[in-house]
């Protein structure tokens, strides 16, 4: 927590993208929860664009939903 807000995540993400290019990756797909504002900022700072949003559905044992 004491390292938050210093741009370290953005630096690590950019290094990772650079390594992927060196390995001849033709594209990168990253994902995060829609509520993870920090990771969304990292994606945007690295030049990533939101392609689409997906929902995850879960049912808990012993419950029903309508």
C-alpha positions as CSV (number, residue, x, y, z in Angstrom):
1,X,0.0,0.0,0.0
2,X,2.8,2.5,0.7
3,X,3.9,2.2,-3.0
4,X,0.5,3.1,-4.4
5,X,0.1,6.2,-6.6
6,X,3.8,6.3,-7.6
7,X,3.3,5.0,-11.2
8,X,5.0,1.7,-10.5
9,X,2.1,-0.4,-12.0
10,X,2.3,1.7,-15.2
11,X,6.0,1.2,-15.5
12,X,5.7,-2.6,-15.0
13,X,2.9,-2.8,-17.5
14,X,4.9,-0.8,-20.2
15,X,7.9,-3.1,-19.6
16,X,5.7,-6.1,-20.1
17,X,4.3,-4.7,-23.3
18,X,7.8,-4.0,-24.6
19,X,8.9,-7.6,-23.8
20,X,5.8,-9.0,-25.6
21,X,6.9,-7.0,-28.7
22,X,10.4,-8.4,-28.5
23,X,8.8,-11.9,-28.5
24,X,6.9,-10.9,-31.7
25,X,3.5,-10.8,-30.1
26,X,1.1,-9.4,-32.6
27,X,-1.4,-8.2,-30.0
28,X,-2.1,-8.0,-26.3
29,X,-5.4,-8.6,-24.4
30,X,-5.6,-7.5,-20.8
31,X,-8.6,-7.7,-18.6
32,X,-9.7,-6.4,-15.2
33,X,-12.9,-5.9,-13.2
34,X,-14.9,-2.8,-14.2
35,X,-14.5,-1.5,-10.7
36,X,-10.7,-1.8,-10.7
37,X,-10.2,1.9,-11.5
38,X,-6.4,1.7,-10.9
39,X,-5.8,-1.0,-13.5
40,X,-8.1,0.8,-16.0
41,X,-5.9,3.9,-15.6
42,X,-2.8,1.8,-16.2
43,X,-4.3,0.3,-19.4
44,X,-5.2,3.8,-20.7
45,X,-1.8,5.2,-19.8
46,X,-0.2,2.4,-21.8
47,X,-2.3,3.2,-24.9
48,X,-4.8,0.3,-24.5
49,X,-8.4,0.8,-25.5
50,X,-11.5,-1.0,-24.2
51,X,-12.6,-3.5,-26.8
52,X,-15.7,-4.8,-25.0
53,X,-17.1,-5.5,-21.6
54,X,-18.2,-8.9,-20.4
55,X,-20.4,-10.0,-17.6
56,X,-19.7,-12.8,-15.2
57,X,-22.7,-14.6,-13.9
58,X,-22.7,-16.7,-10.7
59,X,-25.3,-18.7,-8.9
60,X,-24.9,-19.4,-5.2
61,X,-25.8,-22.8,-3.9
62,X,-29.3,-23.0,-2.5
63,X,-30.6,-19.8,-4.1
64,X,-32.7,-19.0,-7.1
65,X,-33.0,-15.8,-9.1
66,X,-35.6,-14.5,-11.4
